Amino acid sequence: MVVSDLLGFSDSDYAYNQSRAHSADIFFLKMRAWFWGGFSTLSMFLIGNIMGVFDINIMGWIIDKISGIWGH
């Protein structure tokens, strides 16, 4: 009761609006996900290459720590 008063719509109104999602809304959600997914992938590749220039090897550190567990 309080939530519907604060937000200005009830749960049934929200469910009705979500069931009527327009195809353009879904398209823009997909494009936004593709954009941010591509952007984050590209930025991580660039950051990884920059780290390689400065001889920062995170995966090597992780493998050394894991293999060190069995070395004792």
LINFENQUI-V799528 format. One record per residue. N is the residue number from 1. RES is the residue in one letter. PHI is phi in radians with two decimals (* if undefined). PSI is psi in whole degrees, -180 to 180 (999 if undefined). NEAR is the number of other C-alpha atoms within 10 Angstrom. Layout:
# LINFENQUI-V799528
n->N res->RES phi->PHI psi->PSI near->NEAR
n->N res->RES phi->PHI psi->PSI near->NEAR
This chain:
# LINFENQUI-V799528
n->1 res->M phi->* psi->-46 near->8
n->2 res->V phi->-1.21 psi->-40 near->8
n->3 res->V phi->-1.12 psi->-43 near->10
n->4 res->S phi->-1.17 psi->-32 near->12
n->5 res->D phi->-1.21 psi->-38 near->9
n->6 res->L phi->-1.25 psi->-42 near->9
n->7 res->L phi->-1.49 psi->-21 near->8
n->8 res->G phi->1.56 psi->8 near->9
n->9 res->F phi->-2.62 psi->157 near->12
n->10 res->S phi->-1.65 psi->176 near->15
n->11 res->D phi->-1.13 psi->-38 near->11
n->12 res->S phi->-1.19 psi->-36 near->9
n->13 res->D phi->-1.11 psi->-41 near->12
n->14 res->Y phi->-1.13 psi->-45 near->11
n->15 res->A phi->-1.10 psi->-38 near->10
n->16 res->Y phi->-1.14 psi->-43 near->11
n->17 res->N phi->-1.16 psi->-36 near->11
n->18 res->Q phi->-1.25 psi->-30 near->10
n->19 res->S phi->-1.31 psi->-18 near->9
n->20 res->R phi->-1.80 psi->26 near->8
n->21 res->A phi->-1.02 psi->130 near->10
n->22 res->H phi->-1.33 psi->148 near->10
n->23 res->S phi->-1.12 psi->-30 near->9
n->24 res->A phi->-1.17 psi->-35 near->9
n->25 res->D phi->-1.10 psi->-44 near->10
n->26 res->I phi->-1.13 psi->-39 near->11
n->27 res->F phi->-1.06 psi->-46 near->11
n->28 res->F phi->-1.20 psi->-32 near->11
n->29 res->L phi->-1.12 psi->-42 near->12
n->30 res->K phi->-1.13 psi->-43 near->11
n->31 res->M phi->-1.15 psi->-37 near->12
n->32 res->R phi->-1.15 psi->-40 near->12
n->33 res->A phi->-1.15 psi->-42 near->12
n->34 res->W phi->-1.11 psi->-42 near->12
n->35 res->F phi->-1.09 psi->-52 near->12
n->36 res->W phi->-1.21 psi->-32 near->11
n->37 res->G phi->-1.14 psi->-45 near->12
n->38 res->G phi->-1.17 psi->-42 near->12
n->39 res->F phi->-1.11 psi->-44 near->11
n->40 res->S phi->-1.21 psi->-36 near->12
n->41 res->T phi->-1.13 psi->-47 near->12
n->42 res->L phi->-1.09 psi->-42 near->12
n->43 res->S phi->-1.17 psi->-36 near->12
n->44 res->M phi->-1.20 psi->-37 near->12
n->45 res->F phi->-1.09 psi->-43 near->11
n->46 res->L phi->-1.14 psi->-43 near->12
n->47 res->I phi->-1.12 psi->-39 near->11
n->48 res->G phi->-1.11 psi->-40 near->14
n->49 res->N phi->-1.18 psi->-39 near->13
n->50 res->I phi->-1.13 psi->-40 near->12
n->51 res->M phi->-1.12 psi->-34 near->13
n->52 res->G phi->-1.15 psi->-32 near->12
n->53 res->V phi->-1.12 psi->-37 near->9
n->54 res->F phi->-1.61 psi->15 near->8
n->55 res->D phi->1.00 psi->43 near->9
n->56 res->I phi->-1.76 psi->114 near->13
n->57 res->N phi->-2.11 psi->85 near->12
n->58 res->I phi->-1.17 psi->-43 near->12
n->59 res->M phi->-1.10 psi->-38 near->9
n->60 res->G phi->-1.11 psi->-40 near->10
n->61 res->W phi->-1.11 psi->-42 near->11
n->62 res->I phi->-1.13 psi->-44 near->11
n->63 res->I phi->-1.13 psi->-40 near->10
n->64 res->D phi->-1.10 psi->-41 near->11
n->65 res->K phi->-1.17 psi->-41 near->12
n->66 res->I phi->-1.19 psi->-44 near->11
n->67 res->S phi->-1.22 psi->-25 near->11
n->68 res->G phi->-1.21 psi->-22 near->10
n->69 res->I phi->-1.13 psi->-41 near->8
n->70 res->W phi->-1.47 psi->-7 near->7
n->71 res->G phi->-1.43 psi->-10 near->7
n->72 res->H phi->-1.39 psi->999 near->5
